[in-house]
């Protein structure tokens, strides 16, 4: 009797460890940038497997909040019993994660709740990325019509964008600028101080300001410019300068 109990307890602990590992792996994938559809599919498949369900689905509330629409799902057979956990994104109700099974002996509310939390985190990340991308698209459209020279860098200082005004002034091309530093077109005698000031400001996440000579394509010489850089943040994280 004791042997069977110990064996059963060991199996329960192994199953619990496997479930925790499955949730942790999903969370790592979601945070590492796994696409939203792939993450939601993986959530449904994990729920189906680990809760020994016949069907599992990630559901989204309809616009009028009267219905639930399936975003991702997995199925094995016809259902009867149901277990559901709410999915929230950004602190607001989004929908639910549901599993169905003829035999509900494998249902685990805690595990389903953890999987619903992973789905919610993936949805929130996707929304945040979409908002940042839309904001940068609007910025780029505005930047190309403004009468000043503009550039953007990533957190490491590499140029990710220069506007049309910058390209016309320096005679450069975007392919030749992207990935380099904004100081590449500066007068050779001014580059060391320019980069030193930028590195100091960047280390402190402070606004940057410097006067230097910039290559002027039309004249073949250099013109004095006042460079001003402002730190950029996305979701509270420093992502570079503009």
C-alpha positions as CSV (number, residue, x, y, z in Angstrom):
1,X,0.0,0.0,0.0
2,X,2.7,2.4,1.0
3,X,4.6,1.6,-2.2
4,X,1.7,2.4,-4.4
5,X,1.1,5.7,-2.5
6,X,4.7,6.7,-2.9
7,X,4.6,5.8,-6.5
8,X,1.4,7.8,-7.1
9,X,2.9,10.8,-5.2
10,X,6.0,10.6,-7.3
11,X,3.9,10.7,-10.4
12,X,1.9,13.6,-9.2
13,X,5.1,15.6,-8.4
14,X,6.6,14.8,-11.8
15,X,3.4,15.9,-13.5
16,X,3.5,19.2,-11.5
17,X,7.1,19.8,-12.4
18,X,6.4,19.1,-16.0
19,X,3.5,21.6,-16.0
20,X,5.6,24.3,-14.3
21,X,8.3,23.7,-16.9
22,X,5.8,24.0,-19.7
23,X,4.4,27.3,-18.4
24,X,7.9,28.7,-17.9
25,X,8.9,27.7,-21.5
26,X,5.9,29.4,-22.9
27,X,6.6,32.5,-20.9
28,X,10.2,32.6,-22.1
29,X,9.1,32.3,-25.7
30,X,6.5,35.1,-25.3
31,X,9.0,37.4,-23.7
32,X,11.7,36.5,-26.3
33,X,9.5,37.7,-29.1
34,X,7.5,34.6,-30.3
35,X,4.8,35.8,-32.6
36,X,1.4,36.3,-31.0
37,X,-0.4,33.7,-33.1
38,X,2.3,31.1,-32.3
39,X,2.1,32.0,-28.6
40,X,-1.6,31.6,-28.4
41,X,-1.5,28.3,-30.4
42,X,1.1,27.0,-28.0
43,X,-1.0,28.1,-25.0
44,X,-4.0,26.2,-26.3
45,X,-1.9,23.1,-27.2
46,X,-0.3,23.1,-23.7
47,X,-3.7,23.3,-22.0
48,X,-5.0,20.5,-24.2
49,X,-2.0,18.3,-23.4
50,X,-1.4,19.0,-19.7
51,X,-5.0,19.1,-18.6
52,X,-5.8,16.0,-20.7
53,X,-8.6,17.9,-22.4
54,X,-10.4,17.2,-25.6
55,X,-10.6,20.8,-26.7
56,X,-8.8,24.0,-25.8
57,X,-9.3,27.6,-27.1
58,X,-8.2,31.2,-26.5
59,X,-11.3,33.3,-26.9
60,X,-11.7,37.1,-27.4
61,X,-14.6,39.2,-26.4
62,X,-16.6,40.6,-29.3
63,X,-16.9,44.3,-29.7
64,X,-20.3,44.4,-28.1
65,X,-19.0,42.1,-25.2
66,X,-21.8,39.7,-25.9
67,X,-19.9,36.9,-27.5
68,X,-16.5,35.1,-27.5
69,X,-14.6,34.6,-30.7
70,X,-11.9,31.8,-31.0
71,X,-8.4,33.2,-31.8
72,X,-6.5,29.9,-31.3
73,X,-7.5,26.4,-30.5
74,X,-6.6,22.7,-30.4
75,X,-9.0,19.7,-30.3
76,X,-8.9,15.9,-29.9
77,X,-12.5,14.7,-29.4
78,X,-16.0,15.7,-28.4
79,X,-16.3,17.7,-25.2
80,X,-18.7,17.7,-22.2
81,X,-17.2,19.3,-19.1
82,X,-15.7,22.8,-19.3
83,X,-13.1,24.8,-17.3
84,X,-12.4,28.5,-18.0
85,X,-9.9,31.1,-16.9
86,X,-10.2,34.9,-17.8
87,X,-7.5,36.4,-20.0
88,X,-6.6,40.1,-19.3
89,X,-4.3,42.3,-21.4
90,X,-3.0,45.6,-19.8
91,X,-5.3,45.1,-16.8
92,X,-8.5,45.0,-19.0
93,X,-10.7,42.0,-19.8
94,X,-9.8,40.5,-23.2
95,X,-11.5,37.1,-23.2
96,X,-10.9,33.6,-21.8
97,X,-8.9,30.4,-22.1
98,X,-11.2,27.4,-22.1
99,X,-10.8,23.6,-22.1
100,X,-13.4,21.0,-22.6
101,X,-13.2,17.2,-21.9
102,X,-15.4,14.2,-21.5
103,X,-13.2,13.3,-18.4
104,X,-12.4,16.3,-16.3
105,X,-10.1,14.4,-13.9
106,X,-7.0,16.2,-15.4
107,X,-8.5,19.7,-15.0
108,X,-6.3,22.1,-12.9
109,X,-7.5,25.6,-12.3
110,X,-4.1,26.9,-11.2
111,X,-2.4,25.7,-14.4
112,X,-5.2,27.0,-16.6
113,X,-4.9,30.4,-14.8
114,X,-1.1,30.4,-15.4
115,X,-1.5,29.7,-19.1
116,X,-4.2,32.4,-19.3
117,X,-1.6,34.8,-17.8
118,X,0.9,33.9,-20.5
119,X,-1.7,34.6,-23.2
120,X,-2.5,37.9,-21.6
121,X,1.2,38.9,-21.4
122,X,1.7,38.0,-25.1
123,X,-1.3,40.1,-26.1
124,X,-0.1,43.1,-24.1
125,X,3.4,42.8,-25.6
126,X,1.9,42.7,-29.1
127,X,-0.3,45.7,-28.5
128,X,2.7,47.7,-27.1
129,X,4.8,46.8,-30.1
130,X,2.1,47.7,-32.5
131,X,1.7,51.1,-30.8
132,X,5.4,51.8,-30.9
133,X,5.6,50.8,-34.6
134,X,2.6,53.0,-35.5
135,X,4.1,55.9,-33.5
136,X,7.5,55.5,-35.4
137,X,5.7,55.4,-38.7
138,X,3.9,58.7,-37.9
139,X,7.2,60.2,-36.8
140,X,9.0,59.2,-40.0
141,X,6.3,60.7,-42.2
142,X,6.5,63.9,-40.2
143,X,10.3,63.9,-40.2
144,X,10.5,63.8,-43.9
145,X,8.5,67.0,-44.3
146,X,10.1,69.0,-41.5
147,X,12.7,71.7,-42.6
148,X,15.3,70.4,-40.0
149,X,17.8,67.5,-40.2
150,X,16.6,64.6,-38.1
151,X,18.1,61.2,-37.2
152,X,17.3,58.3,-34.8
153,X,19.6,55.8,-33.1
154,X,19.1,52.5,-31.3
155,X,20.1,52.1,-27.6
156,X,23.7,51.3,-28.7
157,X,24.0,54.5,-30.8
158,X,23.7,53.0,-34.2
159,X,21.7,55.1,-36.7
160,X,18.4,53.5,-37.6
161,X,16.8,56.5,-39.4
162,X,17.7,59.8,-41.1
163,X,15.2,62.0,-42.8
164,X,15.1,63.3,-46.3
165,X,16.5,66.6,-45.2
166,X,19.6,65.0,-43.8
167,X,20.2,62.9,-46.9
168,X,19.9,66.0,-49.2
169,X,22.2,68.1,-47.0
170,X,24.9,65.5,-46.7
171,X,24.5,63.9,-50.1
172,X,24.3,60.5,-48.4
173,X,22.0,57.5,-48.8
174,X,20.1,55.7,-46.2
175,X,21.9,52.4,-46.8
176,X,25.2,54.1,-46.3
177,X,24.1,55.7,-43.0
178,X,22.1,53.0,-41.3
179,X,24.1,51.1,-38.8
180,X,26.8,53.7,-38.5
181,X,26.9,56.7,-36.2
182,X,25.4,60.1,-36.8
183,X,28.9,61.6,-36.5
184,X,30.0,59.9,-39.8
185,X,29.3,63.0,-41.8
186,X,31.0,65.4,-39.3
187,X,34.3,67.2,-40.0
188,X,37.1,64.8,-39.0
189,X,38.4,67.4,-36.5
190,X,35.0,67.6,-34.7
191,X,34.2,63.9,-34.5
192,X,36.1,63.0,-31.4
193,X,34.5,65.7,-29.2
194,X,31.1,65.0,-30.8
195,X,31.2,61.3,-30.0
196,X,32.6,61.9,-26.5
197,X,29.7,64.3,-25.7
198,X,27.2,61.9,-27.1
199,X,28.6,58.9,-25.1
200,X,28.5,60.9,-21.9
201,X,24.9,62.0,-22.4
202,X,23.9,58.5,-23.5
203,X,25.4,56.9,-20.4
204,X,23.3,59.2,-18.3
205,X,20.2,59.1,-20.5
206,X,20.3,62.9,-20.7
207,X,19.6,65.3,-23.6
208,X,22.5,65.8,-25.9
209,X,23.7,69.1,-27.4
210,X,26.7,70.0,-29.5
211,X,27.8,72.4,-32.3
212,X,30.0,71.0,-35.0
213,X,30.7,71.1,-38.8
214,X,28.6,68.8,-41.0
215,X,29.4,67.8,-44.6
216,X,27.4,69.9,-47.1
217,X,27.0,68.1,-50.4
218,X,25.9,71.1,-52.5
219,X,29.0,73.2,-51.7
220,X,31.4,70.3,-51.3
221,X,32.5,71.8,-47.9
222,X,31.1,71.9,-44.3
223,X,28.5,73.9,-42.5
224,X,28.2,74.6,-38.8
225,X,25.1,72.9,-37.2
226,X,23.6,72.7,-33.8
227,X,22.9,69.0,-32.9
228,X,20.3,68.3,-30.2
229,X,19.4,64.8,-29.2
230,X,16.6,63.6,-27.0
231,X,16.4,60.2,-25.3
232,X,13.6,58.0,-26.5
233,X,11.7,55.4,-24.4
234,X,9.3,52.6,-25.2
235,X,7.4,51.0,-22.4
236,X,9.7,52.6,-19.9
237,X,12.8,51.2,-21.6
238,X,15.5,53.4,-23.2
239,X,15.6,52.7,-26.9
240,X,17.9,55.4,-28.3
241,X,18.0,59.1,-29.3
242,X,16.2,61.3,-31.7
